[in-house]
Amino acid sequence: MKPTVQRYEALDVLRGLTIIIMALDHSRDFFALGYVYFAPTDIAITNIEVFLTRWITHFAAPTFMFLAGIGLYFASGRRTKAELAKLAFTRGLWLIFLELTLVGFFWSFTPEFIYKPKIAVLFAIGISMIFMAALIYLPKWAIATIALTMIFAHNAFDYVDPQSFSSYAWLWYLTHEPGHFNIGSFQVNVIYPFVPWIGVMALGYLFGPVTKLARVERKKVLFNTGLGLLTFGLLLRFTNLYGDPVLWSKQVDFTTTLMSFLNFTKYPPSLVYLAVLLGLLMILMSMLDRNLGKWSHPLRDFGQVPFFFYVLHLPLLHLGGIALALMVYGDASWLYGTPRGHSPEGYSYGSELAPTYIAWFLVVLILYYPSRWFAELKKNRKDWWLSYL
């Protein structure tokens, strides 16, 4: 009889917290108008409330990438290298397929998702898993070299013009710089270039053994590593020497200066962005690594089925955004298509953020019991297909 594997509950709680934070950003996508949707971090027109609503959600992408790497490490304990590679490869293909089909439709609600496919977060996670299917065969030092080179060195190429690659510019868009390119009548829109996300997932895989240490020791490692990364990222940002193509500067007041300082580049994720957010992630992992009370159970339930939540929350928010727009204006034209358009000038719900936060609360509430049910199903059944949801 195989021994029962104890879940690392702190990671479930952290994953649940992160999926809820991500839902806030997607609520803004469907319920915000004007600059709140299109330019929430543009310090020339935003305000601190809108800026922080967007900024806090930056936490989601690096967390999911890093924890996906740790998840692959967990899976390696009960599989051969070949079995682990097959799992990573097939999961990666599955995520890419869903990004280009069901999830693409949920974002657009039009057939445009077919001939204007998006390379977004699921695609980036999927391609990173496919690369991990090969990387796991390398020695740990080689994986670390590749991961750290991707994370630390990619900003050295920020000023390379994709068009300098002529007919191969599409490779640069896929690996480094957001943009779009055409394949026949298809317009491929790259939002999440693959580098350095592959490196972040590889780093999570290498960090997996830390989670097997005694709690006191791993909390110390997590906290000290996180504090070191956070300090390094903030100091690097302060110098403006390297690590982010968008420099910060002193503004007319402290609040605007703070926004300028915190306005890290996400697409692709800069070294500063990754150092600060992975540092905060590790500190939070250390803080959550204790005997948690009942307050954490909803987060744990969400965290055990994050993909289930992800797939369901998109159509709920999209339908809700359309319903509100039709009710207020009789018009929701900007909420269809890939990409979605600007809301007509002069449209306002009377509050910049209230609809976003109300929709966020409601979608989390609506999906709690379905998520808890599915978490119980996954716990009690071992069907192979459940590992892909």
C-alpha positions as CSV (number, residue, x, y, z in Angstrom):
1,M,0.0,0.0,0.0
2,K,1.4,3.4,-1.0
3,P,1.7,5.9,1.9
4,T,-0.7,8.8,1.9
5,V,0.9,12.0,0.4
6,Q,0.2,15.0,2.6
7,R,-0.5,18.2,0.7
8,Y,1.5,21.2,1.3
9,E,-1.5,23.2,2.5
10,A,0.3,26.6,2.5
11,L,0.7,26.3,-1.3
12,D,-3.0,25.5,-1.8
13,V,-3.9,28.6,0.3
14,L,-1.4,30.7,-1.6
15,R,-2.7,29.5,-5.0
16,G,-6.3,30.2,-3.9
17,L,-5.4,33.7,-2.8
18,T,-3.6,34.3,-6.1
19,I,-6.5,33.0,-8.3
20,I,-8.8,35.4,-6.4
21,I,-6.4,38.3,-7.0
22,M,-6.3,37.4,-10.6
23,A,-10.1,37.5,-10.8
24,L,-9.9,41.1,-9.6
25,D,-7.9,42.0,-12.7
26,H,-10.3,40.1,-15.0
27,S,-13.3,41.9,-13.3
28,R,-11.6,45.2,-14.3
29,D,-11.3,43.9,-17.8
30,F,-15.0,43.5,-18.2
31,F,-16.5,46.1,-15.9
32,A,-14.1,49.1,-16.2
33,L,-14.5,51.8,-18.7
34,G,-11.9,54.1,-20.4
35,Y,-8.5,54.5,-18.9
36,V,-9.3,52.2,-15.9
37,Y,-9.3,49.3,-18.4
38,F,-6.8,50.5,-21.0
39,A,-4.3,52.6,-19.0
40,P,-4.6,51.8,-15.3
41,T,-0.9,52.3,-14.7
42,D,-0.4,55.3,-17.0
43,I,0.7,57.8,-14.3
44,A,-0.3,60.7,-16.6
45,I,-4.0,59.9,-16.3
46,T,-4.5,57.3,-13.5
47,N,-5.0,57.6,-9.8
48,I,-3.6,55.6,-6.9
49,E,-6.7,53.5,-6.4
50,V,-6.9,52.4,-10.0
51,F,-3.1,52.0,-10.2
52,L,-2.9,49.7,-7.1
53,T,-6.0,47.7,-8.2
54,R,-4.0,46.8,-11.3
55,W,-0.6,46.6,-9.6
56,I,-1.6,44.0,-7.0
57,T,-2.8,41.7,-9.7
58,H,0.8,41.5,-11.1
59,F,1.3,39.0,-8.3
60,A,-0.7,36.3,-10.2
61,A,1.4,35.4,-13.2
62,P,4.8,34.8,-11.5
63,T,3.1,33.0,-8.7
64,F,1.3,30.5,-11.1
65,M,4.5,30.0,-13.1
66,F,6.7,29.4,-10.0
67,L,4.2,27.1,-8.3
68,A,3.7,25.2,-11.5
69,G,7.4,24.5,-11.4
70,I,7.1,23.3,-7.7
71,G,4.2,21.2,-8.8
72,L,6.3,19.4,-11.4
73,Y,8.9,18.7,-8.7
74,F,6.1,17.2,-6.5
75,A,5.0,15.0,-9.4
76,S,8.6,13.9,-10.0
77,G,8.6,12.1,-6.6
78,R,6.1,9.4,-7.9
79,R,7.1,9.3,-11.6
80,T,10.0,8.3,-13.7
81,K,11.7,11.1,-15.8
82,A,9.9,9.8,-18.9
83,E,6.5,9.8,-17.1
84,L,7.1,13.3,-15.8
85,A,8.2,14.5,-19.2
86,K,5.0,13.0,-20.7
87,L,2.9,14.7,-18.0
88,A,4.5,18.1,-18.6
89,F,4.3,17.8,-22.3
90,T,0.7,16.7,-22.5
91,R,-0.4,19.3,-19.9
92,G,1.4,22.0,-21.9
93,L,-0.4,21.0,-25.1
94,W,-3.7,20.9,-23.3
95,L,-3.3,24.4,-21.9
96,I,-2.3,25.7,-25.4
97,F,-5.3,24.0,-27.0
98,L,-7.7,25.6,-24.4
99,E,-6.1,29.0,-24.9
100,L,-6.7,28.8,-28.6
101,T,-10.3,27.4,-28.3
102,L,-12.6,27.6,-25.3
103,V,-10.7,30.3,-23.4
104,G,-10.2,32.3,-26.5
105,F,-13.9,32.3,-27.1
106,F,-14.7,33.3,-23.5
107,W,-12.5,36.3,-23.9
108,S,-13.9,37.5,-27.2
109,F,-17.5,36.1,-27.5
110,T,-17.0,36.3,-31.3
111,P,-15.4,34.0,-33.9
112,E,-12.5,36.5,-34.1
113,F,-10.6,34.3,-31.6
114,I,-10.1,31.8,-34.3
115,Y,-8.2,34.0,-36.8
116,K,-6.8,36.4,-34.2
117,P,-5.4,33.9,-31.6
118,K,-3.8,35.3,-28.4
119,I,-0.6,34.1,-26.9
120,A,-1.6,34.8,-23.3
121,V,-1.0,33.3,-19.9
122,L,-2.3,29.8,-20.5
123,F,-0.3,29.6,-23.7
124,A,2.8,30.8,-21.8
125,I,2.3,28.2,-19.0
126,G,1.8,25.5,-21.6
127,I,4.9,26.3,-23.7
128,S,6.9,26.5,-20.4
129,M,5.7,23.0,-19.5
130,I,6.7,21.7,-22.9
131,F,10.2,23.1,-22.4
132,M,10.3,21.7,-18.9
133,A,9.6,18.2,-20.4
134,A,13.1,18.5,-22.0
135,L,14.8,20.5,-19.3
136,I,14.1,17.9,-16.5
137,Y,16.6,15.6,-18.2
138,L,19.5,18.1,-17.7
139,P,21.7,18.3,-14.6
140,K,20.4,20.7,-11.9
141,W,23.2,23.1,-12.6
142,A,22.4,23.3,-16.3
143,I,18.7,24.0,-15.5
144,A,19.7,26.7,-13.0
145,T,22.1,28.3,-15.6
146,I,19.3,28.4,-18.2
147,A,16.7,29.7,-15.7
148,L,18.9,32.4,-14.3
149,T,20.2,33.5,-17.7
150,M,16.7,33.9,-19.0
151,I,15.6,35.9,-15.9
152,F,18.7,38.1,-15.4
153,A,19.9,38.6,-19.0
154,H,16.8,39.1,-21.1
155,N,16.6,42.9,-20.3
156,A,19.9,43.3,-22.1
157,F,18.0,42.8,-25.3
158,D,15.2,45.3,-24.7
159,Y,16.3,47.7,-27.3
160,V,16.6,45.2,-30.2
161,D,14.2,46.0,-33.0
162,P,12.1,43.0,-34.0
163,Q,12.1,44.2,-37.6
164,S,15.9,43.8,-37.7
165,F,15.2,40.0,-37.9
166,S,13.2,40.6,-41.1
167,S,11.1,37.6,-41.9
168,Y,12.0,36.0,-38.6
169,A,10.6,38.9,-36.5
170,W,7.9,36.5,-35.3
171,L,10.5,34.6,-33.3
172,W,11.4,37.8,-31.4
173,Y,7.8,38.5,-30.6
174,L,7.3,34.9,-29.3
175,T,10.4,35.0,-27.1
176,H,10.9,38.6,-26.0
177,E,8.7,41.4,-27.1
178,P,4.9,41.6,-27.2
179,G,3.5,42.3,-30.7
180,H,1.7,40.6,-33.5
181,F,2.5,38.8,-36.7
182,N,0.6,37.2,-39.5
183,I,0.4,33.6,-40.6
184,G,-1.6,33.8,-43.8
185,S,-5.0,35.3,-42.8
186,F,-4.3,34.6,-39.1
187,Q,-3.1,37.5,-36.9
188,V,-1.2,36.1,-33.9
189,N,-1.3,38.5,-31.0
190,V,1.6,37.9,-28.5
191,I,0.9,39.2,-25.0
192,Y,3.1,36.8,-23.0
193,P,6.4,36.2,-24.7
194,F,7.9,33.0,-23.5
195,V,11.2,34.3,-22.1
196,P,11.7,34.6,-19.1
197,W,8.5,32.7,-18.1
198,I,10.2,29.4,-18.9
199,G,13.0,30.4,-16.5
200,V,10.5,31.2,-13.7
201,M,8.9,27.8,-14.0
202,A,12.4,26.1,-14.1
203,L,13.3,28.1,-11.0
204,G,10.2,26.8,-9.2
205,Y,11.1,23.2,-10.2
206,L,14.6,23.7,-8.7
207,F,13.2,25.3,-5.6
208,G,10.9,22.3,-5.0
209,P,13.3,20.5,-2.6
210,V,13.1,23.4,-0.2
211,T,9.4,22.5,0.5
212,K,10.6,19.1,1.8
213,L,12.7,20.6,4.6
214,A,11.5,20.7,8.2
215,R,9.0,23.5,8.6
216,V,11.3,25.7,10.7
217,E,14.1,25.4,8.3
218,R,12.1,25.9,5.1
219,K,10.3,29.0,6.6
220,K,13.7,30.5,7.2
221,V,15.0,29.7,3.7
222,L,11.8,31.0,2.1
223,F,11.8,34.2,4.1
224,N,15.5,35.0,3.7
225,T,15.5,34.2,0.0
226,G,12.3,36.3,-0.5
227,L,13.7,39.2,1.5
228,G,17.0,39.0,-0.5
229,L,15.1,39.0,-3.8
230,L,12.8,41.9,-2.8
231,T,15.7,44.0,-1.6
232,F,17.7,43.3,-4.7
233,G,14.7,44.2,-6.9
234,L,14.0,47.5,-5.1
235,L,17.6,48.5,-5.1
236,L,18.0,47.7,-8.8
237,R,14.9,49.7,-9.5
238,F,16.1,52.7,-7.5
239,T,19.3,52.9,-9.5
240,N,17.6,52.9,-12.9
241,L,20.7,51.2,-14.2
242,Y,19.3,47.9,-15.5
243,G,16.4,45.5,-15.1
244,D,13.5,47.5,-16.5
245,P,13.2,49.3,-19.8
246,V,10.8,51.9,-18.3
247,L,12.7,54.2,-15.9
248,W,11.1,55.8,-12.9
249,S,11.5,59.5,-12.1
250,K,10.6,62.0,-9.4
251,Q,7.1,63.5,-10.0
252,V,5.2,66.5,-8.7
253,D,4.1,64.7,-5.5
254,F,4.9,61.6,-3.5
255,T,1.9,59.5,-4.7
256,T,2.7,60.0,-8.4
257,T,6.4,59.4,-7.7
258,L,5.5,56.1,-5.9
259,M,3.4,55.1,-8.9
260,S,6.3,55.9,-11.2
261,F,8.7,53.8,-9.1
262,L,6.3,50.8,-8.9
263,N,5.4,50.9,-12.5
264,F,7.4,47.8,-13.4
265,T,7.2,46.3,-16.9
266,K,5.1,43.1,-17.1
267,Y,5.1,42.4,-20.8
268,P,7.6,40.8,-20.9
269,P,8.3,40.6,-17.1
270,S,11.4,42.6,-16.3
271,L,14.1,41.5,-13.9
272,V,12.9,44.1,-11.4
273,Y,9.3,42.9,-11.8
274,L,10.3,39.3,-11.2
275,A,12.7,40.0,-8.3
276,V,10.2,42.1,-6.4
277,L,7.1,39.8,-6.9
278,L,8.9,36.5,-6.5
279,G,10.5,38.0,-3.3
280,L,7.0,38.9,-2.0
281,L,5.8,35.5,-3.0
282,M,8.4,33.7,-1.0
283,I,7.9,35.9,2.0
284,L,4.2,35.1,1.8
285,M,4.9,31.4,1.4
286,S,6.9,31.6,4.7
287,M,4.1,33.4,6.5
288,L,1.5,30.9,5.4
289,D,3.6,27.9,6.3
290,R,2.0,27.2,9.7
291,N,-1.1,25.7,11.2
292,L,-3.8,27.7,9.5
293,G,-7.3,28.1,11.0
294,K,-10.7,27.7,9.3
295,W,-10.4,31.1,7.8
296,S,-8.0,29.6,5.2
297,H,-10.4,26.8,4.1
298,P,-12.1,28.8,1.3
299,L,-8.7,29.8,-0.1
300,R,-7.5,26.2,0.2
301,D,-10.5,25.0,-1.7
302,F,-10.0,27.5,-4.5
303,G,-6.3,26.7,-4.6
304,Q,-6.8,23.0,-5.1
305,V,-8.8,23.7,-8.3
306,P,-7.4,26.9,-9.8
307,F,-7.9,25.9,-13.4
308,F,-11.5,24.9,-12.8
309,F,-12.1,28.4,-11.3
310,Y,-10.2,30.1,-14.2
311,V,-12.2,28.5,-16.9
312,L,-15.6,29.3,-15.3
313,H,-15.0,32.8,-14.0
314,L,-14.2,34.2,-17.5
315,P,-17.7,33.7,-19.1
316,L,-19.4,34.7,-15.9
317,L,-17.5,38.0,-15.8
318,H,-17.9,38.6,-19.5
319,L,-21.7,38.0,-19.5
320,G,-22.0,40.2,-16.4
321,G,-20.1,43.0,-18.0
322,I,-22.3,42.8,-21.1
323,A,-25.4,42.7,-19.0
324,L,-24.4,45.8,-17.1
325,A,-23.5,47.7,-20.2
326,L,-26.7,46.8,-21.9
327,M,-28.7,47.8,-18.8
328,V,-27.1,51.2,-18.5
329,Y,-26.4,52.2,-22.1
330,G,-28.2,49.6,-24.3
331,D,-24.8,49.1,-25.9
332,A,-22.0,46.6,-25.2
333,S,-20.2,46.7,-28.5
334,W,-16.7,47.2,-27.0
335,L,-17.0,43.9,-25.0
336,Y,-16.9,41.8,-28.1
337,G,-13.9,40.9,-30.3
338,T,-10.2,40.3,-30.1
339,P,-8.9,42.5,-28.8
340,R,-11.8,44.2,-27.0
341,G,-12.2,47.9,-27.9
342,H,-12.4,51.2,-26.1
343,S,-15.7,52.0,-24.5
344,P,-17.3,55.0,-26.2
345,E,-16.2,58.4,-24.9
346,G,-18.4,59.8,-22.2
347,Y,-19.6,56.4,-20.9
348,S,-19.3,56.1,-17.1
349,Y,-20.9,54.0,-14.4
350,G,-20.6,56.9,-12.0
351,S,-17.7,55.2,-10.2
352,E,-14.3,54.1,-11.5
353,L,-13.9,51.0,-9.5
354,A,-17.2,50.1,-7.8
355,P,-18.5,47.8,-10.6
356,T,-15.2,46.0,-10.7
357,Y,-15.1,45.3,-7.0
358,I,-18.8,44.3,-6.9
359,A,-18.4,41.9,-9.8
360,W,-15.2,40.5,-8.3
361,F,-17.0,39.8,-5.0
362,L,-20.0,38.2,-6.7
363,V,-18.0,35.9,-9.0
364,V,-15.8,34.6,-6.1
365,L,-19.0,34.0,-4.1
366,I,-20.8,32.3,-7.0
367,L,-17.9,30.0,-7.7
368,Y,-17.0,29.0,-4.2
369,Y,-19.4,26.1,-3.8
370,P,-18.7,24.6,-7.3
371,S,-15.0,24.9,-6.6
372,R,-15.3,23.2,-3.2
373,W,-17.4,20.4,-4.8
374,F,-14.8,19.9,-7.5
375,A,-11.9,19.9,-4.9
376,E,-13.7,17.2,-3.0
377,L,-14.2,15.2,-6.3
378,K,-10.5,15.4,-7.1
379,K,-9.6,14.3,-3.5
380,N,-11.9,11.3,-3.6
381,R,-11.3,10.1,-7.2
382,K,-8.1,9.4,-9.1
383,D,-9.3,9.5,-12.7
384,W,-6.4,10.4,-15.0
385,W,-8.3,13.3,-16.6
386,L,-8.8,15.1,-13.3
387,S,-5.1,15.9,-13.3
388,Y,-5.7,18.1,-16.3
389,L,-8.4,20.3,-14.7
